[in-house]
Amino acid sequence: MNALKKLIAENYKNTFSYKSYRERIDALHLEGKVTGPVQDEHLLEYSKLNVHRMDRWDKHTKLSDETVSFFSSIVEPLDVLIISEGWCGDAAQIVPVVIKMMEKSKSIHAHIILRDDHLEIMDMFLTNGKSRSIPMFIIIDKQGQVLGKYGPRPEKSQILMDELKASCAGKDQIKEKLHLWYARDKHAEIEKEFMSVMKGALEHANRTL
């Protein structure tokens, strides 16, 4: 039995809710630590910045009427496995928004795992077949079938990142411009793309009934 099937069979035992994920990050900060095996001051600073980013979206995410209507209409029981880490800037921008979207349906349940604690699962959902990029959202039905996935970032932000890398921009400049893009977009692309993936997942589920 592979790691994902085992996790599903155990009903997502030892995964985090969004609340407990946030609490775990905060508890580690009190110890001067971050999630994952690598510990250094740069990751700690990133992780602390990400707390402020998540707080902002927790408080100020305003979903579109279309998003609210669509997710409120979902009655198919689904689980969404989220692969993340506290130090990941994209995760801090995306996870809170997707959580808000899923909360509009009583049938969708989120389960968060840390990437570096679950590399076997992460390696089943590599970006371009090679990169352990996060966050990753895996949509799973109650029979344990994977219906779709989303991540690690919106297409337009990926295009921006690719252009910046091609121009030989430094890491700090890339991060600054990427997070400025998220702030200006106000999660519109996240809503549009995750809703599209969820629609595809539901169509997949209906075809296999």
C-alpha positions in Angstrom: 0.0 0.0 0.0 1.5 3.3 -1.0 1.6 6.3 1.4 -1.4 8.1 -0.1 -3.6 5.0 0.0 -2.5 4.4 3.6 -3.3 8.0 4.6 -6.8 7.7 3.0 -7.4 4.3 4.6 -6.5 5.7 8.0 -9.1 8.5 7.3 -6.3 11.2 7.1 -5.0 10.4 10.6 -2.3 12.8 11.9 -3.1 15.5 9.2 -3.6 19.1 10.2 -6.7 21.2 10.0 -6.0 24.7 8.8 -6.4 25.9 12.5 -3.9 23.2 13.8 -1.5 23.9 10.9 -1.4 27.6 11.9 -1.0 26.6 15.6 1.9 24.3 14.7 3.7 27.1 12.8 3.2 29.5 15.8 4.4 26.9 18.3 7.6 26.3 16.3 8.3 30.0 16.0 8.3 30.3 19.8 11.2 27.8 19.7 12.9 29.6 16.9 12.1 26.9 14.5 10.2 26.3 11.2 8.4 23.3 9.7 10.6 20.8 8.0 14.1 19.4 8.6 16.1 22.5 7.5 16.4 25.1 10.2 18.1 28.5 9.5 17.4 32.1 10.2 16.4 33.0 6.7 13.6 30.3 6.7 12.5 31.5 10.1 12.1 35.1 8.8 10.2 33.9 5.7 7.9 31.8 8.0 7.2 34.8 10.3 6.4 37.0 7.2 4.1 34.3 6.0 2.1 34.4 9.3 1.3 38.0 8.5 0.3 37.1 5.0 -2.0 34.4 6.2 -3.5 36.7 8.8 -4.2 39.2 6.1 -6.1 36.8 3.9 -7.8 35.2 6.9 -9.2 38.6 7.7 -9.7 40.2 4.3 -10.5 37.5 1.7 -13.7 38.6 0.0 -14.7 35.8 -2.4 -16.6 36.7 -5.6 -20.4 35.9 -5.8 -19.6 33.3 -8.4 -17.2 31.5 -6.2 -19.5 31.5 -3.2 -22.4 30.3 -5.3 -20.4 27.5 -6.9 -18.9 26.1 -3.7 -22.1 26.5 -1.8 -23.7 24.2 -4.3 -21.3 21.3 -3.9 -22.9 18.4 -2.1 -20.5 15.7 -3.3 -18.4 14.5 -0.3 -14.8 15.3 -1.1 -11.5 15.5 0.7 -8.8 17.9 -0.3 -5.2 17.0 0.7 -3.0 20.0 0.9 0.8 19.7 0.8 2.4 22.7 2.3 5.2 24.1 4.6 5.1 27.2 6.9 8.1 28.8 5.2 6.6 28.6 1.7 5.6 32.1 0.4 3.2 30.8 -2.3 1.5 28.6 0.3 0.9 31.6 2.6 -0.8 33.4 -0.2 -2.9 30.6 -1.6 -3.8 28.2 1.2 -5.9 30.7 3.3 -7.9 31.7 0.2 -8.6 28.1 -0.9 -9.6 27.2 2.7 -12.1 30.1 2.5 -13.5 28.7 -0.7 -13.9 25.2 0.5 -15.5 26.4 3.7 -18.5 27.5 1.6 -19.4 23.8 1.2 -20.2 21.5 4.1 -19.2 18.5 2.0 -15.5 19.4 1.4 -12.9 18.6 4.1 -9.4 19.9 4.1 -6.4 17.9 5.4 -2.9 19.5 5.5 0.4 17.6 5.5 3.9 18.9 5.6 5.8 18.2 2.4 9.1 17.1 3.9 7.3 14.7 6.3 5.5 13.1 3.4 8.0 13.0 0.5 6.5 9.8 -0.9 3.1 11.5 -1.4 4.8 14.7 -2.6 6.6 12.7 -5.3 3.3 11.5 -6.7 2.4 15.1 -7.6 5.6 16.7 -8.9 5.4 19.8 -11.0 6.5 19.1 -14.5 7.5 15.6 -13.4 10.5 16.8 -11.4 9.9 19.6 -8.9 8.5 19.2 -5.3 6.8 22.6 -5.6 4.1 23.6 -3.1 1.4 24.2 -2.2 -0.4 21.3 -3.9 -4.1 20.6 -3.5 -5.2 17.0 -4.3 -9.0 16.5 -4.7 -10.0 13.0 -3.6 -13.5 11.3 -3.5 -14.7 9.1 -0.7 -13.6 6.0 -2.6 -10.0 7.3 -2.5 -9.9 8.2 -6.2 -7.8 11.3 -7.1 -10.1 13.5 -9.1 -7.8 16.5 -9.7 -5.0 18.6 -8.4 -4.1 22.3 -8.2 -0.8 24.1 -7.6 1.8 25.3 -7.0 0.8 28.8 -8.0 -1.5 30.7 -10.5 -0.5 30.5 -14.1 0.0 34.3 -14.4 2.3 34.4 -11.4 4.3 31.5 -12.8 4.7 33.4 -16.1 5.9 36.4 -14.1 8.4 34.2 -12.2 9.7 32.7 -15.4 10.2 36.1 -17.0 12.1 37.3 -13.9 14.3 34.3 -13.9 15.0 34.7 -17.6 16.1 38.3 -16.9 18.5 37.1 -14.3 16.7 38.8 -11.4 17.9 38.0 -8.0 16.0 35.8 -5.5 15.0 38.8 -3.4 13.7 40.7 -6.4 11.7 37.7 -7.6 10.1 37.3 -4.2 9.3 41.0 -3.9 7.6 41.1 -7.3 5.8 37.8 -6.8 4.3 38.9 -3.5 3.4 42.3 -5.0 1.6 40.4 -7.8 -0.4 38.4 -5.2 -1.3 41.7 -3.4 -2.5 43.4 -6.5 -4.4 40.4 -7.9 -6.4 40.1 -4.6 -6.8 36.3 -5.1 -8.9 36.6 -8.3 -6.7 34.2 -10.2 -6.6 31.7 -7.3 -10.4 31.7 -7.2 -10.8 31.3 -11.0 -8.2 28.5 -11.3 -9.2 26.5 -8.2 -12.8 26.7 -9.1 -12.0 25.4 -12.6 -10.1 22.5 -11.2 -12.9 21.7 -8.8 -15.4 21.8 -11.7 -13.2 19.3 -13.6 -13.0 17.1 -10.5 -16.8 17.0 -10.1 -17.2 16.2 -13.8 -14.7 13.3 -13.3 -16.6 12.1 -10.3 -19.9 12.1 -12.2 -18.4 10.2 -15.1 -17.2 7.4 -12.8 -20.5 6.9 -11.0 
